[in-house]
Amino acid sequence: MRSRTSNWFETTIRYDKTMEDGMQKKVSELYVVDALSFGEAEEAITREMSAYISGEFDVKNINPAAYGEVFFSDNANDDRWYKTKLQFITIDEKTEKEKRSSVSYLVQAATINAAIKNIDEVMGGTMIDYVIANICETRIMDVFEHRAATKPEANDKPEYEEGQ
């Protein structure tokens, strides 16, 4: 189990999918990408989906996602994404009253029980008191992390050099 904090965007793509019976059907699917801006999110989802979709597709929607972190599972069977709201419990020193602050997370797991286990695994390593206030399965198909562009090799010549 690993976690990652970043700027996340939920992106919706629409394309013609070949169904099990061989028929084509227009579908919309939700993906999450790690990006710094809307433009970078569109570029990232276009690059990622080009490897999986043979025909044309449209990026229909891009929204910033308010996930504090995304918890990635190492288990190959964990193929669903769960949105969870954790409430962190602190004591106000002046009033000595309990105070709760909420943070949303995205957790990869196969079932709700597995998602709870994964949350406990990640949060168990912290000293923070928390309560799982809400957990629900999402329509998210996958989460794509940022991949840095590869740098050209030292022997590679640029397509254009100054002074030519």
Disulfide bonds with the S-S distance in Angstrom:
none
